[in-house]
Amino acid sequence: MESTVSVAEQEKERDEHGQSMVTITVNGNKIEIHRGNETVVEIKTLGHVPLADELNEIVHDKPVFLADNASVVIKGGEVFVSNPRTGGSSKE
């Protein structure tokens, strides 16, 4: 019985660790990333987000802040947006 997915296509979906790749969106750009736990810093790096910026995941149409030292379970289809950090001390 022949497979409908070629070995080459299967290999393309996996990296050297055997993890499949999925697509996420960072600031409107499609990014290929490993399925599974990924750090916020790795998502920022792959998405060309300045490390000084905040990263939020859009969950149910609402932004959820992600700490720089956090990890996110990537399944594919996740949407992230960044913005410059706000706050600090106010000078009035």
N, C-alpha and C positions, 0 to 999 in steps of 0.2 A: 504494500500500500504506500502511495506517495504522499509526502507531507506537502501541504499548501504553502508552508513557509520554508524557504531554502536555508541551508546551514549558514550560508553567508549572511542572510538577513538575521538569523538568530545570533550570530557572532556580533553583528553590528549593534544589536540591542544590549550587549553585555561588555563590560570592561574587563581588565585584567583580574579583578577580584570576583567576577561572576555576578556582579550586581547589575540589575537592569537600569537603563536610563529612562527618565521621564521628562516631561516638559512642564515648567512652571513659568509664571510671568512676573517679571520684576520691572516696575515702572513702565509697563506697557510693552516690554521686550520679552520675547520667548527665549528661555534659557534651558539648555539640557543639563540635567543634574541626576545624581544617583538617587534611586528610590531608597527610602529608609531615613535614619537619623542624620541630619546635616546641621552644622552649626550656623548660627546667625552670621558669623563672620564669613563663612564659606559662601553663603547665599549673597551677602553684600559683595564679596570679591567677584563671583561669577556674574553678578548683575551690574558690575561697574558702579557700585554705590560707594561714595566716600565713607570710610570707616567712622568718621566723626558724625555722620548722619544717623538718625533713628530709622529703624525698619519696623513696619507694621504689616501684619498679615490681614487680609480682608476675609473676615468670617461672617457669613450671613449679612453681607453688605455693610459691615462695620469694621473699622480698623482696630486691630488688637496689637498693642505694643509688644515688641520682642526685645528683651534685654540682650546686650551684646554677648553675654556668657551663656545664653540659652541655646537649646537645640530644638529643631522642628522635625516632626515626622513627615517626610515627603512621600506622598502617594502618587502625585501627578495632578496637574491642574490647579495647584495653589496659586494665589495671586498675592504679591507683595508690593508695597509702595514705600518709598522713603521720603524723608523730609529733614531739613536741617534741624538740629536740636534747638529747643527753645528753653527759656528759663535762665537759671543762674540767679545772681542777686540783682535786684532792681535798684537803680540809683535815682532816688527822687529828691 
